[in-house]
Amino acid sequence: MRVAGMRRQEEKIESLANIVVELRPEMEKLSVKGAFRLGLNDALKECDYSAWKDLAERPRSEREHFSGRLLENALHHLQKMGLPDELVNPARERLQQANAVFLN
């Protein structure tokens, strides 16, 4: 599977999933992580990368763009799974803040 990743990528998915589960405890963490993996897969296709690791050497602007696509795609999947509309923007803000740490 092309979205299975290295340790840092797995840490990122774990961290982002924790934020969503914190906002919406009714959601299963494993399913939330799955939504991020689906979002990742969508972002890889949209940005024409074969694997997440391909971004490691790219300029920060490309990594930021990719991460934005990943988050938006994951939020779309999370909404399908039951994330209420009123939690989408708070989730987006917290996810973007957490994501910034991983871009450094």
N, C-alpha and C positions, 0 to 999 in steps of 0.2 A: 504494500500500500504506500503510495507516495506521500502521505501526510504523517506517517509515523516518523518521529523525529528524534533528534539528539536530546540530551538531558536538558539543555537550556530551553528548547522548544517545549518539552514536556512540562517544565516548570512554568512556562508562560501560560499554557493551556490550563494548568492546575490553578494558577493564581487568578486568571480571568474567570474561571468557573466558580471559584470561591466567592467572588464578588456577586455574581448572579444569584447564587444560592443564598447568600446573605440578604439580598434584596427580596428574594422570593423563595423562602425555605421549603415550600411545597414541591419545588422542582428537584428531581433526583440529580445528584451531582454527576453521576456517570452519563446520564442523558444530556446534561448541560455540556459536559466535555465533548460529547458526540456532536452537539450543535457547533461547537468551535471547530471541530475537525471537518465538518461539512463546509463551514464557512471558509476554512483554510483551503480545502479542495477547490471550492468555487473561485477563491482569489487566485490560486495558482493558475487555473484555466484562464481567467480574465486577464491576468498580467503576463501570460505566456511563459510561465516558469514550469520546469518539470518537477522540482522539489523545493521545499522550503529552504533547504541549506544553500540553494543557489543565490539567495539574497545576502548571505553573509559578507560578501566582498563588494556589494553594490553601494553606491553613495547613499547617504542618509535620506535624501529626498525620495529615492526609489523605495527604500525600506519603509518610510513613513506612508507613502502612497499605498503600498502593499498592505501594511498593517491597517490602514483605514478601510480598505476593501474587505479584509478579513473580518474586522469588527462589524461592519455593516451587513455582510453576508451572514455572520453568526447571529446577529440580532434578528435578522429575518427568520432564520431557523428557530430561534428561541421564541419568537412570537407565534409561530406555527405550533410550538410545543406548549404554549400557554402563558408566556410572559405577557402580562396585561399591558395595554397601550400606555397607561399612565406610568409604567415603570421603564419604558423604552428610553426616554431621554435621561432620567437619572442613571440608568445602567450605562448608557453611551458615555456620559460624562465621566463616570468612575472608571469605566474600561479604558477610555482614552488616557486618563491620568496614569493608570497602572501600566498601560502599554508603553508610555513614554520612558519608563524605567528600563524596559527591555530594548529600547532603541539605542541606548548609550553603549 
